[in-house]
Amino acid sequence: MMDFCVNMAQKLSRPIVSTSANISGQPSPRKFKDIPEEITSAVDYIVDPRIEAHSTGEASQIIKIGLDGEVKIIRG
């Protein structure tokens, strides 16, 4: 998944920014099918859900990768 994100950021020539895939106070979705339609219908782009075939089922994390390669977990 990390390769996918790096490739996407490089092709866009900018960082990738996203909000959580849940409504505030609701549980975090563990699979694509768990994301509320209210969210999926309001976004600009959805990555093909087949990419989650090897998913751990863990909730997503938001990370920051510094210019020096330092990784900081913002939400995990």
Residue pairs with C-beta under 8 A, 6 or more apart in sequence:
1 51
4 47
4 51
5 16
8 16
9 15
9 16
18 62
20 28
20 60
20 75
21 28
21 29
21 35
21 39
21 60
22 28
22 29
22 35
22 36
22 39
23 36
23 38
23 39
26 36
28 59
28 60
29 35
29 36
29 59
30 57
30 58
30 59
31 52
31 55
31 57
32 49
32 52
33 49
40 46
61 73
61 74
61 75
61 76
62 73
62 74
62 75
62 76
63 71
63 72
63 73
63 74
63 76
64 71
64 72
64 74
65 71
65 72
66 72
